[in-house]
Amino acid sequence: MINEPRVRPSISELPAYKAGKKVSGTGALAPFKLSSNENPNVPLPSVLKAIAEAAAEIHRYPDPFSTRLVEALATRFDVAPQHIGVGTGSVGVCQQLVQSTADAGDEIIFAWRSFEAYPIIAKIAGAMSVQVPLRADGGHDLDAMLAAITDRTRLIFVCTPNNPTGTIVTQEEMDHFLAKVPSHILVVVDEAYVEFNCDNSAVDGMKCFREHTNVGVLRTFSKAYGLAALRVGFFIGPENVAQAVRMTAVPFGVSSIAEAAAIASLNAEDELLTRVNELVARRAWFTDNLDELGISYLSSQANFVWLPLGQHTEHFATLCEQQAVSVRPFFGEGVRISIGEQEPLERILVLLKELDS
């Protein structure tokens, strides 16, 4: 006899989302977290001011439609508000997109390895994940993704720069791909890290949206804008899909504080992107040092670098932890190292030099 409430059997089969963990200090070493691709900079004074002012109204429900933020995004990207939907970070909007497009048994295609939430969200919705292996260079195999399309395909995620490899899809590759994807299938260009991209050949998601009726763009305020804890993401895409994204949103999911901070961040975009450029320069410094050490890595256009360490992954992550630095290991595959503060990156370089000697 069952003496506890029933839950869906498929819940026990959900893959676990492994968030980057913190570490404790070791001796005189201060701890650093390079495992979650967070922006190491504290918010700008103007953003903190907006947060403080909005906090005075937390006894009131937020605008369920995030009207002011949608208007600001519409102005920033020169689109009609009807093409925009917001949610609790890009992962929240991902879930809204899956719920909007896929019924139980429908298929969602994405590269693998890519953003860890994709298979989790698909499973929750009862949809089938179609995971297409990355190329040997860590990039998307778009031809293989085209070959994976069936009459049950409803949604395709293209994460560029890709998490966790940092690789990009080029505009030329995407143009070829979109020319062959059936128009009833939604293609979402997940650009969570696009602000860190310096490769002029990379795909422009907004360009694709303007040229195709079945393309949408996914963005977040968590990374470049440094609002990870406030959870704000947005989708720009076909009007009917954007409407569905709004309809499937958790009511009042985007708080008034989050909305105010996002708007203030858009208003201070030039200042914020100066900080992004500093992180990009630090990424170049880090990879230049990897080159000098002869360490293999994938060329990244994100705020992290992927080391394909294979069977040495777990050991290296443990060594980093002993130096009070957390990185994100993908056991048996590699390590993703966020470009954060200078000091922990220097510690990692010392470790790599010792391992190489």
Kinemage of the C-alpha trace (Angstrom):
@kinemage 1
@onewidth
@group {chain A} dominant
@subgroup {mainchain}
@vectorlist {calphas} color= white
{ca met a 1} P 0.000 0.000 0.000
{ca ile a 2} L 1.310 3.417 -0.970
{ca asn a 3} L 1.346 5.723 2.046
{ca glu a 4} L 2.732 8.891 0.490
{ca pro a 5} L 1.581 11.301 -2.239
{ca arg a 6} L 2.276 10.222 -5.789
{ca val a 7} L 4.635 12.181 -7.990
{ca arg a 8} L 5.307 11.701 -11.672
{ca pro a 9} L 7.718 8.773 -12.173
{ca ser a 10} L 9.693 10.834 -14.679
{ca ile a 11} L 10.681 13.293 -11.924
{ca ser a 12} L 13.112 10.736 -10.518
{ca glu a 13} L 14.748 10.573 -13.943
{ca leu a 14} L 15.483 14.298 -14.152
{ca pro a 15} L 19.179 15.047 -14.605
{ca ala a 16} L 20.488 17.216 -11.807
{ca tyr a 17} L 21.439 20.808 -12.523
{ca lys a 18} L 24.912 21.250 -11.076
{ca ala a 19} L 25.385 24.818 -10.000
{ca gly a 20} L 28.899 26.115 -9.508
{ca lys a 21} L 29.912 25.685 -5.897
{ca lys a 22} L 31.737 27.966 -3.514
{ca val a 23} L 34.907 26.946 -1.695
{ca ser a 24} L 36.316 27.861 1.682
{ca gly a 25} L 39.505 29.776 2.206
{ca thr a 26} L 42.680 27.741 2.664
{ca gly a 27} L 45.162 29.135 5.146
{ca ala a 28} L 46.025 32.631 3.983
{ca leu a 29} L 44.306 32.115 0.623
{ca ala a 30} L 41.041 33.975 0.115
{ca pro a 31} L 38.341 31.900 -1.649
{ca phe a 32} L 37.269 32.644 -5.218
{ca lys a 33} L 34.384 31.227 -7.230
{ca leu a 34} L 35.134 30.689 -10.926
{ca ser a 35} L 32.494 28.008 -11.419
{ca ser a 36} L 29.332 29.919 -12.366
{ca asn a 37} L 30.363 32.420 -15.073
{ca glu a 38} L 29.422 35.298 -12.803
{ca asn a 39} L 30.498 38.863 -13.407
{ca pro a 40} L 33.057 39.620 -10.655
{ca asn a 41} L 32.180 43.320 -10.582
{ca val a 42} L 29.646 44.713 -8.132
{ca pro a 43} L 26.733 46.628 -9.705
{ca leu a 44} L 27.279 50.209 -10.805
{ca pro a 45} L 26.254 52.949 -8.328
{ca ser a 46} L 23.357 53.960 -10.590
{ca val a 47} L 22.068 50.383 -10.619
{ca leu a 48} L 22.413 50.039 -6.849
{ca lys a 49} L 20.494 53.303 -6.457
{ca ala a 50} L 17.661 51.947 -8.609
{ca ile a 51} L 17.624 48.742 -6.542
{ca ala a 52} L 17.438 50.681 -3.279
{ca glu a 53} L 14.596 52.856 -4.527
{ca ala a 54} L 12.640 49.841 -5.783
{ca ala a 55} L 13.183 48.054 -2.478
{ca ala a 56} L 11.008 50.645 -0.774
{ca glu a 57} L 8.035 49.194 -2.676
{ca ile a 58} L 8.542 45.489 -1.975
{ca his a 59} L 5.289 45.348 -0.023
{ca arg a 60} L 3.555 45.800 -3.400
{ca tyr a 61} L 3.281 43.237 -6.159
{ca pro a 62} L 5.408 43.985 -9.229
{ca asp a 63} L 3.957 44.740 -12.629
{ca pro a 64} L 3.113 41.243 -13.935
{ca phe a 65} L 3.902 42.352 -17.479
{ca ser a 66} L 7.181 44.183 -16.726
{ca thr a 67} L 5.829 46.948 -18.921
{ca arg a 68} L 8.604 49.480 -18.332
{ca leu a 69} L 11.310 46.900 -18.999
{ca val a 70} L 9.590 45.663 -22.165
{ca glu a 71} L 9.356 49.253 -23.411
{ca ala a 72} L 13.044 49.822 -22.652
{ca leu a 73} L 14.000 46.618 -24.476
{ca ala a 74} L 11.798 47.535 -27.429
{ca thr a 75} L 13.628 50.859 -27.716
{ca arg a 76} L 17.051 49.296 -27.227
{ca phe a 77} L 16.553 46.638 -29.933
{ca asp a 78} L 14.205 48.613 -32.208
{ca val a 79} L 11.382 46.074 -32.109
{ca ala a 80} L 7.697 46.250 -31.279
{ca pro a 81} L 6.875 45.325 -27.670
{ca gln a 82} L 4.645 42.527 -28.978
{ca his a 83} L 7.801 40.635 -29.984
{ca ile a 84} L 9.199 40.572 -26.420
{ca gly a 85} L 8.674 38.230 -23.494
{ca val a 86} L 10.514 38.295 -20.173
{ca gly a 87} L 11.103 35.797 -17.397
{ca thr a 88} L 13.223 34.782 -14.446
{ca gly a 89} L 16.596 34.696 -16.150
{ca ser a 90} L 17.245 33.118 -19.525
{ca val a 91} L 16.681 29.693 -17.952
{ca gly a 92} L 13.179 30.757 -16.934
{ca val a 93} L 12.482 31.989 -20.440
{ca cys a 94} L 13.885 28.708 -21.814
{ca gln a 95} L 11.267 26.861 -19.803
{ca gln a 96} L 8.548 29.195 -21.069
{ca leu a 97} L 9.678 28.539 -24.656
{ca val a 98} L 9.558 24.776 -24.195
{ca gln a 99} L 6.125 24.962 -22.577
{ca ser a 100} L 4.965 27.203 -25.415
{ca thr a 101} L 6.097 24.984 -28.269
{ca ala a 102} L 6.326 21.342 -27.207
{ca asp a 103} L 3.736 18.843 -26.030
{ca ala a 104} L 4.557 15.488 -24.472
{ca gly a 105} L 6.488 13.382 -26.979
{ca asp a 106} L 7.553 16.321 -29.132
{ca glu a 107} L 11.261 16.805 -29.793
{ca ile a 108} L 13.686 19.568 -28.879
{ca ile a 109} L 17.062 19.605 -30.617
{ca phe a 110} L 20.233 21.082 -29.163
{ca ala a 111} L 23.958 20.494 -29.316
{ca trp a 112} L 25.653 18.493 -26.586
{ca arg a 113} L 27.444 19.383 -24.587
{ca ser a 114} L 25.642 22.687 -24.188
{ca phe a 115} L 23.582 24.524 -21.564
{ca glu a 116} L 22.783 22.036 -18.808
{ca ala a 117} L 19.213 23.229 -18.345
{ca tyr a 118} L 18.047 22.213 -21.831
{ca pro a 119} L 17.542 18.480 -21.108
{ca ile a 120} L 16.091 19.197 -17.663
{ca ile a 121} L 13.496 21.604 -19.025
{ca ala a 122} L 12.605 19.256 -21.862
{ca lys a 123} L 12.099 16.372 -19.438
{ca ile a 124} L 9.882 18.428 -17.148
{ca ala a 125} L 7.644 19.263 -20.108
{ca gly a 126} L 7.516 15.625 -21.200
{ca ala a 127} L 9.334 16.470 -24.419
{ca met a 128} L 12.147 14.417 -25.913
{ca ser a 129} L 15.702 15.755 -25.923
{ca val a 130} L 17.584 15.220 -29.162
{ca gln a 131} L 21.209 15.817 -28.263
{ca val a 132} L 23.533 16.274 -31.234
{ca pro a 133} L 27.246 15.853 -30.383
{ca leu a 134} L 29.515 18.841 -30.853
{ca arg a 135} L 32.216 18.724 -33.491
{ca ala a 136} L 35.743 17.796 -32.441
{ca asp a 137} L 36.570 21.513 -32.190
{ca gly a 138} L 33.754 22.087 -29.700
{ca gly a 139} L 31.485 23.834 -32.202
{ca his a 140} L 27.911 23.088 -33.229
{ca asp a 141} L 27.480 20.450 -35.928
{ca leu a 142} L 24.611 22.195 -37.692
{ca asp a 143} L 24.484 19.677 -40.538
{ca ala a 144} L 23.951 16.889 -38.012
{ca met a 145} L 21.291 18.991 -36.301
{ca leu a 146} L 19.502 19.382 -39.625
{ca ala a 147} L 19.659 15.625 -40.118
{ca ala a 148} L 18.091 15.137 -36.674
{ca ile a 149} L 14.905 17.037 -37.579
{ca thr a 150} L 11.745 14.893 -37.689
{ca asp a 151} L 8.040 15.572 -37.917
{ca arg a 152} L 8.018 15.797 -34.096
{ca thr a 153} L 10.654 18.553 -33.900
{ca arg a 154} L 9.207 21.727 -32.398
{ca leu a 155} L 12.177 23.710 -31.106
{ca ile a 156} L 15.914 24.003 -31.766
{ca phe a 157} L 18.283 25.745 -29.358
{ca val a 158} L 21.545 27.123 -30.762
{ca cys a 159} L 23.729 28.345 -27.905
{ca thr a 160} L 26.367 30.761 -29.179
{ca pro a 161} L 28.805 31.420 -27.600
{ca asn a 162} L 28.242 27.908 -26.375
{ca asn a 163} L 28.185 27.047 -22.701
{ca pro a 164} L 30.520 25.405 -21.635
{ca thr a 165} L 32.908 25.383 -24.618
{ca gly a 166} L 32.808 29.114 -25.490
{ca thr a 167} L 32.706 28.391 -29.224
{ca ile a 168} L 30.560 30.338 -31.683
{ca val a 169} L 28.327 29.648 -34.640
{ca thr a 170} L 29.227 31.885 -37.563
{ca gln a 171} L 26.713 33.936 -39.524
{ca glu a 172} L 27.534 31.946 -42.633
{ca glu a 173} L 26.889 28.656 -40.840
{ca met a 174} L 23.613 29.917 -39.420
{ca asp a 175} L 22.399 31.305 -42.741
{ca his a 176} L 22.990 27.906 -44.342
{ca phe a 177} L 21.217 26.212 -41.438
{ca leu a 178} L 18.166 28.472 -41.367
{ca ala a 179} L 17.679 28.135 -45.107
{ca lys a 180} L 16.975 24.432 -44.536
{ca val a 181} L 15.026 24.409 -41.259
{ca pro a 182} L 11.257 24.094 -41.896
{ca ser a 183} L 9.502 27.374 -41.150
{ca his a 184} L 7.137 25.830 -38.585
{ca ile a 185} L 10.061 24.932 -36.273
{ca leu a 186} L 11.222 27.619 -33.867
{ca val a 187} L 14.975 28.236 -33.782
{ca val a 188} L 16.185 30.051 -30.667
{ca val a 189} L 19.606 31.696 -30.775
{ca asp a 190} L 20.682 31.590 -27.138
{ca glu a 191} L 22.994 34.575 -26.742
{ca ala a 192} L 23.498 34.608 -22.975
{ca tyr a 193} L 27.186 35.467 -23.492
{ca val a 194} L 27.007 37.511 -26.670
{ca glu a 195} L 28.366 40.704 -25.065
{ca phe a 196} L 31.733 38.975 -24.596
{ca asn a 197} L 32.042 38.034 -28.275
{ca cys a 198} L 34.767 39.733 -30.323
{ca asp a 199} L 34.590 37.564 -33.448
{ca asn a 200} L 33.087 39.533 -36.325
{ca ser a 201} L 32.122 36.316 -38.106
{ca ala a 202} L 29.794 35.280 -35.274
{ca val a 203} L 26.079 35.021 -35.892
{ca asp a 204} L 23.952 38.068 -35.134
{ca gly a 205} L 20.787 36.718 -33.557
{ca met a 206} L 18.813 39.902 -34.127
{ca lys a 207} L 19.742 39.871 -37.799
{ca cys a 208} L 18.409 36.328 -38.060
{ca phe a 209} L 15.219 37.329 -36.244
{ca arg a 210} L 14.624 40.180 -38.685
{ca glu a 211} L 15.203 37.969 -41.726
{ca his a 212} L 13.299 34.828 -40.706
{ca thr a 213} L 9.796 34.262 -39.376
{ca asn a 214} L 10.794 31.306 -37.180
{ca val a 215} L 13.808 32.690 -35.303
{ca gly a 216} L 13.956 34.120 -31.801
{ca val a 217} L 16.760 35.459 -29.620
{ca leu a 218} L 17.333 34.666 -25.959
{ca arg a 219} L 19.310 37.060 -23.743
{ca thr a 220} L 19.990 37.565 -20.043
{ca phe a 221} L 20.937 40.287 -17.581
{ca ser a 222} L 22.815 37.751 -15.429
{ca lys a 223} L 26.225 37.722 -17.094
{ca ala a 224} L 27.504 40.900 -18.735
{ca tyr a 225} L 25.094 43.085 -16.768
{ca gly a 226} L 25.960 41.425 -13.469
{ca leu a 227} L 22.413 40.848 -12.184
{ca ala a 228} L 22.689 37.082 -11.666
{ca ala a 229} L 20.868 37.039 -8.326
{ca leu a 230} L 17.927 39.114 -9.583
{ca arg a 231} L 16.874 36.729 -12.370
{ca val a 232} L 15.921 38.661 -15.491
{ca gly a 233} L 16.003 37.243 -18.995
{ca phe a 234} L 14.148 38.064 -22.184
{ca phe a 235} L 13.109 36.680 -25.553
{ca ile a 236} L 12.701 38.574 -28.810
{ca gly a 237} L 10.985 36.591 -31.515
{ca pro a 238} L 7.868 35.914 -33.566
{ca glu a 239} L 4.854 37.702 -32.131
{ca asn a 240} L 2.816 34.543 -31.513
{ca val a 241} L 5.720 32.898 -29.686
{ca ala a 242} L 6.418 36.009 -27.606
{ca gln a 243} L 2.762 36.072 -26.622
{ca ala a 244} L 2.973 32.416 -25.551
{ca val a 245} L 6.140 33.190 -23.565
{ca arg a 246} L 4.226 35.883 -21.713
{ca met a 247} L 1.298 33.549 -21.091
{ca thr a 248} L 3.489 30.787 -19.649
{ca ala a 249} L 5.473 33.112 -17.382
{ca val a 250} L 5.243 32.645 -13.620
{ca pro a 251} L 2.956 35.456 -12.396
{ca phe a 252} L 5.017 38.245 -10.827
{ca gly a 253} L 8.181 36.246 -11.551
{ca val a 254} L 10.287 39.280 -12.405
{ca ser a 255} L 10.361 41.367 -9.247
{ca ser a 256} L 10.075 45.143 -9.173
{ca ile a 257} L 13.679 45.272 -7.952
{ca ala a 258} L 14.852 43.124 -10.853
{ca glu a 259} L 12.932 45.226 -13.366
{ca ala a 260} L 14.341 48.472 -11.979
{ca ala a 261} L 17.889 47.096 -12.000
{ca ala a 262} L 17.548 45.846 -15.583
{ca ile a 263} L 16.268 49.213 -16.810
{ca ala a 264} L 19.051 51.039 -14.970
{ca ser a 265} L 21.558 48.642 -16.531
{ca leu a 266} L 20.265 49.395 -20.012
{ca asn a 267} L 20.593 53.104 -19.257
{ca ala a 268} L 24.213 52.547 -18.163
{ca glu a 269} L 25.055 50.147 -20.969
{ca asp a 270} L 28.144 52.024 -22.208
{ca glu a 271} L 29.632 52.008 -18.702
{ca leu a 272} L 28.796 48.351 -18.201
{ca leu a 273} L 30.272 47.315 -21.527
{ca thr a 274} L 33.528 49.013 -20.549
{ca arg a 275} L 33.685 46.484 -17.739
{ca val a 276} L 32.912 43.712 -20.218
{ca asn a 277} L 35.835 44.829 -22.353
{ca glu a 278} L 38.077 44.576 -19.301
{ca leu a 279} L 36.967 40.963 -18.789
{ca val a 280} L 37.575 40.232 -22.471
{ca ala a 281} L 41.103 41.623 -22.105
{ca arg a 282} L 41.623 39.417 -19.050
{ca arg a 283} L 40.408 36.425 -21.064
{ca ala a 284} L 43.025 37.207 -23.711
{ca trp a 285} L 45.711 37.519 -21.018
{ca phe a 286} L 44.686 34.158 -19.564
{ca thr a 287} L 44.697 32.342 -22.906
{ca asp a 288} L 48.012 33.943 -23.875
{ca asn a 289} L 49.453 32.396 -20.721
{ca leu a 290} L 47.866 29.053 -21.586
{ca asp a 291} L 49.586 29.271 -24.981
{ca glu a 292} L 52.946 29.911 -23.316
{ca leu a 293} L 52.429 26.857 -21.134
{ca gly a 294} L 51.340 24.725 -24.072
{ca ile a 295} L 47.970 23.976 -22.439
{ca ser a 296} L 45.184 22.850 -24.750
{ca tyr a 297} L 41.968 24.913 -24.641
{ca leu a 298} L 39.109 25.889 -26.906
{ca ser a 299} L 39.004 29.397 -28.339
{ca ser a 300} L 36.321 31.186 -26.322
{ca gln a 301} L 34.105 34.162 -27.051
{ca ala a 302} L 32.410 33.977 -23.648
{ca asn a 303} L 33.448 34.931 -20.116
{ca phe a 304} L 34.975 31.520 -19.491
{ca val a 305} L 37.528 29.153 -20.997
{ca trp a 306} L 37.168 25.409 -21.530
{ca leu a 307} L 40.090 23.061 -20.864
{ca pro a 308} L 39.454 19.598 -22.399
{ca leu a 309} L 41.218 17.645 -19.647
{ca gly a 310} L 39.371 14.365 -20.130
{ca gln a 311} L 40.230 11.842 -17.423
{ca his a 312} L 42.310 14.439 -15.553
{ca thr a 313} L 39.296 16.703 -14.977
{ca glu a 314} L 38.388 15.636 -11.449
{ca his a 315} L 41.992 15.717 -10.242
{ca phe a 316} L 42.533 19.224 -11.575
{ca ala a 317} L 39.295 20.502 -10.020
{ca thr a 318} L 40.432 19.092 -6.675
{ca leu a 319} L 43.793 20.831 -6.982
{ca cys a 320} L 42.030 24.114 -7.711
{ca glu a 321} L 39.843 23.643 -4.644
{ca gln a 322} L 42.951 23.122 -2.544
{ca gln a 323} L 44.038 26.550 -3.757
{ca ala a 324} L 40.662 27.994 -2.649
{ca val a 325} L 39.407 28.336 -6.230
{ca ser a 326} L 36.275 26.601 -7.498
{ca val a 327} L 35.998 25.731 -11.184
{ca arg a 328} L 33.252 23.808 -12.948
{ca pro a 329} L 34.300 20.235 -13.760
{ca phe a 330} L 32.436 18.118 -16.282
{ca phe a 331} L 33.807 14.778 -15.217
{ca gly a 332} L 35.590 12.850 -17.932
{ca glu a 333} L 35.310 15.791 -20.312
{ca gly a 334} L 36.889 19.016 -19.130
{ca val a 335} L 36.862 22.060 -16.893
{ca arg a 336} L 35.127 25.389 -17.442
{ca ile a 337} L 36.967 28.302 -15.842
{ca ser a 338} L 35.129 31.601 -15.484
{ca ile a 339} L 37.060 34.758 -16.225
{ca gly a 340} L 36.712 36.426 -12.861
{ca glu a 341} L 39.232 38.171 -10.663
{ca gln a 342} L 42.916 38.170 -11.629
{ca glu a 343} L 44.236 36.463 -8.492
{ca pro a 344} L 42.445 33.107 -8.825
{ca leu a 345} L 43.367 32.925 -12.508
{ca glu a 346} L 46.999 33.409 -11.529
{ca arg a 347} L 46.677 30.542 -9.040
{ca ile a 348} L 45.281 28.317 -11.773
{ca leu a 349} L 48.156 29.176 -14.089
{ca val a 350} L 50.636 28.238 -11.357
{ca leu a 351} L 48.856 24.889 -10.951
{ca leu a 352} L 48.945 24.228 -14.681
{ca lys a 353} L 52.620 25.102 -14.841
{ca glu a 354} L 53.380 22.698 -11.992
{ca leu a 355} L 51.361 19.932 -13.640
{ca asp a 356} L 53.164 20.496 -16.923
{ca ser a 357} L 56.636 20.396 -15.357
